[in-house]
Amino acid sequence: MRNEEHEKLQQWARRPKTAQRLALRSRIVLGCAEGLANQAVARQCGTSARTVGRPGALREISDTQVEEVVTRTLESKPHQATHWSTRAMARATRLSHMAVARIWRAFGLQPHRVESFKLSADPFFVEKVRDIVGLYLNPPDHAVVFCVDEKSPVQALDRMRSGVQSP
């Protein structure tokens, strides 16, 4: 163990504001670095030999489960919904919603955020676009054409934050 690491562990072990888990783990590592047996370190730290011999919390989620969550998030949508929620994904994969949230955070996934243009699924979309564009290109005689741009409050706030003002 390098000198800097040893000093940092000692600081964590002695500092009163350190989280108790971190302080205990630091004392365990320091005791093991002195060459003490697990039983001796356990007695010195007031814990069990199993805690001393264990390298941290055991992982409960397999790589296969993580891959399933990531793949489903990126390549599918839940039935009758626009995107996955942590709870819907948890039901689909039989994990806890907090486990799903941790996986999403680790991979930077945010299925509720859309950063791209969405094309309408309306079967009459093309006809409606032609009608609207036709009004602009060839308005009827003696008519006034008004355009109202509907934005959700989130889109409007996002534009204001980025410094782009709506026309």
N, CA and C of each residue as an Amber inpcrd file, in Angstrom:
protein
   501
   0.8510000  -1.1690000   0.0000000   0.0000000   0.0000000   0.0000000
   0.9050000   1.2430000   0.0000000   0.5720000   2.1820000  -0.8770000
   1.3590000   3.4060000  -0.9460000   1.1040000   4.2750000   0.2770000
   2.0460000   5.1420000   0.5750000   1.9750000   6.0060000   1.7450000
   0.7350000   6.9160000   1.7040000   0.4430000   7.4740000   0.4920000
  -0.7300000   8.3650000   0.3770000  -2.0260000   7.6180000   0.6790000
  -2.1130000   6.3730000   0.1920000  -3.3060000   5.5640000   0.4400000
  -3.4430000   5.2680000   1.9400000  -2.3430000   4.9600000   2.5720000
  -2.3400000   4.6690000   4.0040000  -2.8190000   5.8830000   4.7920000
  -2.3120000   7.0520000   4.4500000  -2.7160000   8.2830000   5.1420000
  -4.1970000   8.5780000   4.9350000  -4.6870000   8.3900000   3.7120000
  -6.0960000   8.6490000   3.4160000  -6.9960000   7.7030000   4.2080000
  -6.6250000   6.4310000   4.2730000  -7.3950000   5.4650000   5.0540000
  -7.4150000   5.8460000   6.5300000  -6.2840000   6.3030000   7.0440000
  -6.2370000   6.7340000   8.4470000  -7.1340000   7.9430000   8.6810000
  -7.1520000   8.8690000   7.7460000  -8.0330000  10.0390000   7.8780000
  -9.4950000   9.5960000   7.9270000  -9.8760000   8.7130000   7.0080000
 -11.2590000   8.2410000   6.9900000 -11.6100000   7.4830000   8.2650000
 -10.6740000   6.7060000   8.7760000 -10.9340000   5.9070000   9.9750000
 -11.0940000   6.7810000  11.2180000 -10.4020000   7.9160000  11.2780000
 -10.3910000   8.7580000  12.4880000 -11.3330000   9.9450000  12.4370000
 -11.6430000  10.4200000  11.2450000 -12.4460000  11.6350000  11.1140000
 -13.8660000  11.4000000  11.6270000 -14.3730000  12.2650000  12.5090000
 -15.6990000  12.0380000  13.0890000 -16.8500000  12.1830000  12.0870000
 -16.6600000  12.8930000  11.0030000 -17.7390000  13.1060000  10.0330000
 -17.8060000  12.0220000   8.9560000 -16.8690000  11.0850000   8.9520000
 -16.8580000  10.0090000   7.9640000 -18.0460000   9.0830000   8.1950000
 -18.6550000   8.6240000   7.1050000 -19.7440000   7.6510000   7.2220000
 -19.2100000   6.4170000   7.9530000 -20.0220000   5.8250000   8.8120000
 -19.5780000   4.7040000   9.6440000 -19.1020000   3.5100000   8.8190000
 -19.7860000   3.2340000   7.6900000 -19.3690000   2.1190000   6.8390000
 -17.9780000   2.3410000   6.2690000 -17.7230000   3.5780000   5.8170000
 -16.4090000   3.9000000   5.2490000 -15.3280000   3.8480000   6.3270000
 -15.6460000   4.3550000   7.5000000 -14.6730000   4.3330000   8.5990000
 -14.3320000   2.8880000   8.9830000 -15.3390000   2.0360000   9.0940000
 -15.1000000   0.6280000   9.4330000 -14.2640000  -0.0500000   8.3500000
 -14.6410000   0.1530000   7.0790000 -13.9000000  -0.4710000   5.9870000
 -12.4550000   0.0110000   5.9880000 -12.2370000   1.2930000   6.2880000
 -10.8720000   1.8340000   6.3460000 -10.0650000   1.1760000   7.4580000
 -10.6850000   1.0010000   8.6450000  -9.9880000   0.3420000   9.7580000
  -9.6590000  -1.1120000   9.4150000 -10.5780000  -1.7790000   8.7030000
 -10.3430000  -3.1670000   8.2990000  -9.1530000  -3.2490000   7.3450000
  -9.1180000  -2.3790000   6.3420000  -8.0200000  -2.3930000   5.3640000
  -6.6990000  -2.0860000   6.0620000  -6.7120000  -1.1240000   6.9700000
  -5.4750000  -0.7890000   7.6950000  -4.9920000  -1.9730000   8.5250000
  -5.9120000  -2.6560000   9.1970000  -5.5400000  -3.8230000  10.0060000
  -4.9740000  -4.9440000   9.1550000  -5.5910000  -5.1840000   8.0010000
  -5.0900000  -6.2260000   7.0900000  -3.7310000  -5.8290000   6.5150000
  -3.5350000  -4.5350000   6.2760000  -2.2510000  -4.0660000   5.7350000
  -1.1260000  -4.2670000   6.7480000  -1.4650000  -4.3010000   8.0560000
  -0.4630000  -4.5600000   9.0920000  -0.0950000  -6.0390000   9.1590000
  -0.8450000  -6.8730000   8.4390000  -0.5440000  -8.2980000   8.4200000
  -1.3320000  -9.0980000   9.4430000  -2.3080000  -8.4940000  10.1020000
  -3.1290000  -9.2100000  11.0840000  -4.0610000 -10.1990000  10.3910000
  -4.3970000 -11.2630000  11.0760000  -5.3480000 -12.2470000  10.5600000
  -6.7570000 -11.6630000  10.6120000  -7.6620000 -12.2020000   9.8080000
  -9.0380000 -11.7010000   9.7670000  -9.6980000 -11.7000000  11.1450000
  -9.4650000 -12.7720000  11.9260000 -10.0460000 -12.8570000  13.2780000
  -9.5490000 -11.7050000  14.1480000  -8.2460000 -11.4080000  14.0810000
  -7.6640000 -10.3410000  14.9000000  -8.2060000  -8.9800000  14.4660000
  -8.3280000  -8.7600000  13.1700000  -8.8710000  -7.4880000  12.6540000
 -10.3290000  -7.3470000  13.0880000 -11.0800000  -8.4510000  13.0230000
 -12.4870000  -8.4330000  13.4270000 -12.6180000  -8.0450000  14.9010000
 -11.7840000  -8.6480000  15.7710000 -11.8240000  -8.2990000  17.2050000
 -11.4590000  -6.8330000  17.4030000 -10.4090000  -6.3700000  16.7180000
  -9.9300000  -4.9930000  16.8490000 -10.9970000  -3.9880000  16.3950000
 -11.7470000  -4.3350000  15.3520000 -12.7470000  -3.4120000  14.7960000
 -14.1470000  -3.6220000  15.3710000 -14.3060000  -4.6570000  16.1690000
 -15.6170000  -4.9140000  16.7740000 -16.6330000  -5.4180000  15.7680000
 -16.1960000  -6.2840000  14.8620000 -17.0880000  -6.8240000  13.8420000
 -16.7900000  -8.3080000  13.6510000 -17.4190000  -8.9340000  12.6870000
 -17.2180000 -10.3680000  12.4730000 -16.0960000 -10.6280000  11.4640000
 -15.5580000 -11.8440000  11.5180000 -14.5110000 -12.2400000  10.5700000
 -15.0710000 -12.2840000   9.1510000 -16.3520000 -12.5900000   9.0260000
 -16.9910000 -12.6140000   7.7000000 -16.9970000 -11.2200000   7.0840000
 -17.2830000 -10.2100000   7.8810000 -17.2600000  -8.8270000   7.3840000
 -15.8540000  -8.4480000   6.9520000 -14.8720000  -8.8500000   7.7040000
 -13.4800000  -8.5320000   7.3730000 -13.0620000  -9.2300000   6.0830000
 -13.4690000 -10.4690000   5.9040000 -13.0400000 -11.2370000   4.7420000
 -13.8160000 -10.9410000   3.4850000 -14.9180000 -10.2130000   3.6190000
 -15.7590000  -9.9390000   2.4500000 -15.3160000  -8.6530000   1.7780000
 -15.1500000  -8.6420000   0.4630000 -14.6410000  -7.4590000  -0.2310000
 -15.6960000  -6.4130000  -0.5560000 -16.7300000  -6.3000000   0.2300000
 -17.8040000  -5.3460000  -0.0490000 -19.0860000  -6.1160000  -0.2620000
 -20.1410000  -5.3960000  -0.5780000 -21.4310000  -6.0320000  -0.7750000
 -21.3850000  -6.9710000  -1.9790000 -21.9950000  -8.1300000  -1.8220000
 -22.0420000  -9.0910000  -2.9170000 -22.9900000  -8.5900000  -3.9950000
 -22.6300000  -8.8070000  -5.2380000 -23.4490000  -8.3680000  -6.3540000
 -24.6190000  -9.3200000  -6.5190000 -25.8090000  -8.7710000  -6.6300000
 -26.9980000  -9.5990000  -6.7340000 -27.5770000  -9.6300000  -8.1370000
 -27.1680000  -8.7010000  -9.0010000 -27.7020000  -8.6140000 -10.3520000
 -26.6370000  -9.1100000 -11.3250000 -27.0160000 -10.0610000 -12.1690000
 -26.0510000 -10.6540000 -13.1050000 -25.8390000  -9.7590000 -14.3220000
 -24.7670000 -10.0200000 -15.0490000 -24.4950000  -9.2880000 -16.2900000
 -25.6140000  -9.4940000 -17.2950000 -26.1980000 -10.6740000 -17.3010000
 -27.2960000 -10.9860000 -18.2200000 -28.5060000 -10.1090000 -17.9150000
 -28.8000000  -9.9270000 -16.6250000 -29.9280000  -9.0820000 -16.2410000
 -29.6690000  -7.6220000 -16.6180000 -28.4450000  -7.1580000 -16.4030000
 -28.0900000  -5.7870000 -16.7750000 -28.2480000  -5.6130000 -18.2810000
 -27.7580000  -6.5790000 -19.0460000 -27.8670000  -6.5170000 -20.5030000
 -29.3270000  -6.4920000 -20.9450000 -30.1650000  -7.2780000 -20.2810000
 -31.5890000  -7.3050000 -20.6310000 -32.2310000  -5.9390000 -20.4090000
 -31.9340000  -5.3030000 -19.2850000 -32.5090000  -3.9800000 -18.9910000
 -32.0540000  -2.9610000 -20.0310000 -30.7630000  -2.9450000 -20.3290000
 -30.2260000  -1.9780000 -21.2940000 -30.8240000  -2.2220000 -22.6800000
 -30.8670000  -3.4740000 -23.1040000 -31.3900000  -3.8100000 -24.4290000
 -32.8610000  -3.4570000 -24.5450000 -33.6510000  -3.8280000 -23.5530000
 -35.0850000  -3.5020000 -23.5900000 -35.3070000  -1.9950000 -23.6030000
 -34.5240000  -1.2750000 -22.8180000 -34.6770000   0.1760000 -22.7500000
 -34.4120000   0.8090000 -24.1140000 -33.3710000   0.3390000 -24.7930000
 -32.9620000   0.9440000 -26.0620000 -33.7500000   0.4360000 -27.2690000
 -34.2290000  -0.7930000 -27.2080000 -34.7910000  -1.4020000 -28.4050000
 -36.2780000  -1.7040000 -28.3630000 -36.9530000  -1.3760000 -27.2750000
 -38.3840000  -1.6790000 -27.2210000 -39.1270000  -0.6170000 -26.4130000
 -40.4560000  -0.6900000 -26.5200000 -41.3180000   0.1800000 -25.7210000
 -42.3180000  -0.7030000 -24.9850000 -42.7490000  -0.2860000 -23.8140000
 -43.7610000  -1.0900000 -23.1080000 -45.1110000  -1.0020000 -23.8290000
 -45.9610000  -1.9630000 -23.5850000 -47.2880000  -2.0040000 -24.1960000
 -48.0770000  -0.7560000 -23.7920000 -48.6280000  -0.0600000 -24.7530000
 -49.4640000   1.1280000 -24.5630000 -48.7700000   2.2380000 -23.7760000
 -47.4840000   2.4600000 -24.0580000 -46.7490000   3.5600000 -23.4200000
 -45.7030000   4.0750000 -24.4060000 -45.2780000   5.3120000 -24.1840000
 -44.3020000   5.9150000 -25.0990000 -42.8730000   5.5950000 -24.7320000
 -42.6480000   5.2610000 -23.4590000 -41.2920000   4.9480000 -23.0090000
 -41.3710000   4.1330000 -21.7210000 -40.2420000   3.5530000 -21.3600000
 -40.1710000   2.7510000 -20.1440000 -40.0790000   3.6450000 -18.9140000
 -40.7480000   3.2610000 -17.8620000 -40.5350000   3.8460000 -16.5380000
 -39.7440000   2.8140000 -15.7390000 -39.1470000   3.2350000 -14.6360000
 -38.3790000   2.2760000 -13.8370000 -39.2860000   1.1630000 -13.3140000
 -40.4970000   1.5050000 -12.9430000 -41.4030000   0.4960000 -12.3900000
 -41.8980000  -0.4780000 -13.4620000 -42.1820000   0.0390000 -14.6600000
 -42.6100000  -0.8510000 -15.7470000 -41.4700000  -1.7960000 -16.1330000
 -40.2560000  -1.2670000 -16.2150000 -39.1050000  -2.1080000 -16.5450000
 -38.8550000  -3.1320000 -15.4370000 -39.0520000  -2.7040000 -14.1950000
 -38.8560000  -3.6130000 -13.0640000 -39.8320000  -4.7910000 -13.1510000
 -41.0790000  -4.4940000 -13.4960000 -42.0630000  -5.5870000 -13.6420000
 -41.6660000  -6.5140000 -14.7940000 -41.2000000  -5.9410000 -15.8950000
 -40.8540000  -6.7360000 -17.0700000 -39.6230000  -7.6170000 -16.8440000
 -38.6990000  -7.1450000 -16.0200000 -37.4400000  -7.8810000 -15.8150000
 -37.3530000  -8.5710000 -14.4590000 -38.3620000  -8.3890000 -13.6300000
 -38.4070000  -8.9720000 -12.2830000 -37.2580000  -8.5080000 -11.3990000
 -36.8960000  -7.2190000 -11.5430000 -35.9130000  -6.5710000 -10.6790000
 -36.6410000  -5.4960000  -9.8910000 -35.9770000  -4.9030000  -8.9300000
 -36.5900000  -3.7900000  -8.2130000 -36.4710000  -2.5290000  -9.0630000
 -37.3730000  -1.5700000  -8.8370000 -37.2970000  -0.3320000  -9.6220000
 -36.0130000   0.4400000  -9.3050000 -35.4790000   0.2680000  -8.0960000
 -34.2220000   0.9340000  -7.7410000 -33.0450000   0.3030000  -8.4830000
 -33.0910000  -1.0050000  -8.6920000 -32.0370000  -1.6730000  -9.4640000
 -32.0580000  -1.1730000 -10.9020000 -33.2550000  -1.0250000 -11.4680000
 -33.3810000  -0.4920000 -12.8290000 -32.8340000   0.9300000 -12.8790000
 -33.1770000   1.7440000 -11.8800000 -32.6880000   3.1280000 -11.8420000
 -31.1610000   3.1700000 -11.7720000 -30.5610000   2.2790000 -10.9850000
 -29.0890000   2.2420000 -10.8900000 -28.4520000   1.8350000 -12.2190000
 -29.0630000   0.8690000 -12.8970000 -28.5400000   0.4380000 -14.1990000
 -28.6440000   1.5810000 -15.2010000 -29.7940000   2.2360000 -15.2440000
 -29.9580000   3.3650000 -16.1700000 -28.9430000   4.4660000 -15.8820000
 -28.7360000   4.7530000 -14.6050000 -27.7710000   5.8010000 -14.2240000
 -26.3600000   5.4130000 -14.6500000 -26.0030000   4.1530000 -14.4380000
 -24.6620000   3.6730000 -14.7970000 -24.4070000   3.7650000 -16.2950000
 -25.4570000   3.5640000 -17.1170000 -25.2960000   3.5930000 -18.5620000
 -25.7580000   4.9160000 -19.1800000 -26.1580000   5.8760000 -18.3400000
 -26.5800000   7.1810000 -18.8480000 -27.8700000   7.1230000 -19.6540000
 -28.7500000   6.2020000 -19.3250000 -30.0130000   6.0600000 -20.0530000
 -31.1020000   6.9090000 -19.4120000 -31.8270000   7.6400000 -20.2430000
 -32.9410000   8.4600000 -19.7840000 -34.0870000   8.3110000 -20.7840000
 -34.8210000   7.2080000 -20.7140000 -35.8390000   6.9500000 -21.7290000
 -36.9870000   7.9540000 -21.7310000 -37.1460000   8.7100000 -20.6500000
 -38.2160000   9.7000000 -20.5900000 -37.8490000  10.9930000 -21.3180000
 -36.5660000  11.1630000 -21.6770000 -36.1270000  12.3780000 -22.3620000
 -35.9870000  12.1100000 -23.8570000 -36.5270000  13.0180000 -24.6330000
 -36.4550000  12.8930000 -26.0840000 -35.6490000  14.0720000 -26.6010000
 -34.5950000  13.7960000 -27.3250000 -33.7220000  14.8510000 -27.8450000
 -33.7970000  14.9490000 -29.3630000 -34.7230000  14.2480000 -29.9660000
 -34.7820000  14.2580000 -31.4180000 -36.1850000  14.5990000 -31.8870000
 -36.3130000  14.8690000 -33.1830000 -37.5870000  15.1750000 -33.7970000
 -38.4380000  13.9150000 -33.8580000 -39.7340000  14.0580000 -33.5750000
 -40.6300000  12.9110000 -33.6520000 -41.6050000  13.1240000 -34.7970000
 -41.7250000  12.1440000 -35.6380000 -42.6680000  12.1980000 -36.7390000
 -43.9890000  11.6200000 -36.2610000 -45.0680000  12.2480000 -36.6640000
 -46.3910000  11.8280000 -36.2370000 -46.7460000  10.4590000 -36.7940000
 -47.4810000   9.6990000 -36.0040000 -47.9640000   8.3820000 -36.4490000
 -49.3720000   8.4940000 -37.0310000 -49.8920000   9.7240000 -37.1280000
 -51.2280000   9.9730000 -37.6720000 -51.2720000   9.5180000 -39.1360000
 -52.2250000   8.6550000 -39.5160000 -52.2840000   8.1810000 -40.9080000
 -52.6100000   9.2960000 -41.9090000 -53.1790000  10.3990000 -41.4320000
 -53.5170000  11.5270000 -42.3080000 -52.5060000  12.6650000 -42.1960000
 -51.3310000  12.3420000 -41.6450000 -50.3090000  13.3640000 -41.4090000
 -49.9020000  14.0950000 -42.6960000 -49.6440000  13.3600000 -43.7540000
 -49.1850000  13.9630000 -45.0090000 -50.2520000  14.9060000 -45.5620000
 -51.5000000  14.4730000 -45.5450000 -52.5860000  15.3270000 -46.0470000
 -52.7140000  16.6070000 -45.2170000 -52.5850000  16.4830000 -43.9030000
 -52.6810000  17.6610000 -43.0290000 -51.5310000  18.6210000 -43.2830000
 -50.3270000  18.0810000 -43.4830000 -49.1720000  18.9390000 -43.7710000
 -49.3950000  19.6720000 -45.0850000 -49.8910000  18.9730000 -46.1030000
 -50.1630000  19.6160000 -47.3990000 -51.1680000  20.7480000 -47.2430000
 -52.2310000  20.5210000 -46.4650000 -53.2430000  21.5630000 -46.2470000
 -52.6340000  22.7920000 -45.5860000 -51.8320000  22.5750000 -44.5450000
 -51.2530000  23.6980000 -43.8010000 -50.2250000  24.4420000 -44.6480000
 -49.3410000  23.7000000 -45.2910000 -48.3350000  24.3410000 -46.1430000
 -49.0200000  25.0660000 -47.3070000 -50.0960000  24.4700000 -47.8330000
 -50.8660000  25.1090000 -48.9040000 -51.4210000  26.4570000 -48.4890000
 -51.8570000  26.5780000 -47.2410000 -52.3470000  27.8730000 -46.7390000
 -51.2580000  28.9370000 -46.7780000 -50.0450000  28.5540000 -46.4560000
 -48.9310000  29.5040000 -46.4710000 -48.5220000  29.8610000 -47.8970000
 -48.4450000  28.8660000 -48.7580000 -47.9610000  29.1050000 -50.1210000
 -49.0120000  29.7620000 -51.0150000 -50.2660000  29.4170000 -50.7870000
 -51.3300000  29.9360000 -51.6450000 -52.5640000  30.2300000 -50.7940000
 -52.5210000  31.3100000 -49.9720000 -53.6680000  31.5880000 -49.1020000
 -54.8900000  32.0100000 -49.9180000 -56.0770000  31.7050000 -49.4040000
 -57.2990000  32.1230000 -50.1220000 -57.3720000  33.6540000 -50.1880000
 -58.0620000  34.1840000 -51.2100000 -58.2340000  35.6260000 -51.3460000
 -59.0050000  36.1730000 -50.1460000 -58.6120000  37.3560000 -49.6930000
 -59.2690000  38.0660000 -48.5850000 -59.2780000  37.2360000 -47.2970000
 -58.2430000  36.4960000 -47.0710000 -58.1390000  35.6750000 -45.8550000
 -56.8670000  36.0320000 -45.0990000 -56.9220000  35.8500000 -43.8170000
 -55.7430000  36.0280000 -42.9660000 -55.3950000  34.6560000 -42.3940000
 -54.1400000  34.3060000 -42.5000000 -53.6920000  33.0090000 -41.9940000
 -52.8890000  33.2390000 -40.7170000 -53.3140000  32.6480000 -39.6250000
 -52.6180000  32.7430000 -38.3460000 -51.9160000  31.4170000 -38.0490000
 -50.7760000  31.5130000 -37.4290000 -50.0590000  30.3050000 -37.0210000
 -49.8810000  30.3410000 -35.5130000 -50.2840000  29.2890000 -34.8590000
 -50.1030000  29.1880000 -33.4200000 -49.2060000  27.9800000 -33.1760000
 -48.0590000  28.2460000 -32.5750000 -47.0990000  27.1790000 -32.3070000
 -47.3490000  26.6540000 -30.9050000 -47.8400000  25.4400000 -30.8060000
 -48.0990000  24.8600000 -29.4940000 -46.8280000  24.2240000 -28.9650000
 -46.4710000  24.6150000 -27.7610000 -45.3040000  24.0090000 -27.1130000
 -45.7150000  23.5720000 -25.7220000 -45.1730000  22.4660000 -25.3150000
 -45.4150000  22.0680000 -23.9340000 -44.6260000  23.0250000 -23.0490000
 -45.0110000  23.1910000 -21.7880000 -44.2460000  24.0930000 -20.9020000
 -42.7790000  23.7010000 -20.8010000 -42.4890000  22.4100000 -20.9000000
 -41.0930000  21.9580000 -20.7900000 -40.2920000  22.4550000 -21.9800000
 -40.8510000  22.3370000 -23.1860000 -40.1470000  22.8130000 -24.3730000
 -39.9280000  24.3230000 -24.3020000 -40.9550000  25.0630000 -23.8620000
 -40.8190000  26.5090000 -23.7830000 -39.7460000  26.8900000 -22.7640000
 -39.7380000  26.2390000 -21.6170000 -38.7190000  26.5350000 -20.6030000
 -37.3370000  26.1540000 -21.1000000 -37.2480000  25.0250000 -21.8040000
 -35.9550000  24.5830000 -22.3200000 -35.3920000  25.6020000 -23.2980000
 -36.2370000  26.1740000 -24.1610000 -35.7910000  27.1940000 -25.0980000
 -35.3390000  28.4650000 -24.3660000 -36.0750000  28.8340000 -23.3370000
 -35.7200000  30.0570000 -22.6060000 -34.3850000  29.8780000 -21.8890000
 -34.1390000  28.6920000 -21.3490000 -32.9050000  28.4250000 -20.6410000
 -31.7000000  28.4430000 -21.5750000 -31.9140000  27.9690000 -22.8140000
 -30.7910000  27.8960000 -23.7380000 -30.5210000  29.2530000 -24.4030000
 -31.3490000  30.2490000 -24.1070000 -31.1150000  31.5860000 -24.6520000
 -31.7740000  31.7930000 -26.0010000 -32.4950000  30.8020000 -26.5070000
 -33.1700000  30.9440000 -27.7800000 -34.5810000  31.4320000 -27.4920000
 -34.9330000  32.5680000 -28.0060000 -36.2560000  33.1130000 -27.7820000
 -37.2050000  32.6830000 -28.8990000 -38.4200000  32.3560000 -28.5480000
 -39.4100000  31.9710000 -29.5580000 -39.8160000  33.1980000 -30.3480000
 -40.1260000  33.0420000 -31.6480000 -40.5560000  34.1920000 -32.4530000
 -41.9190000  34.6830000 -32.0300000
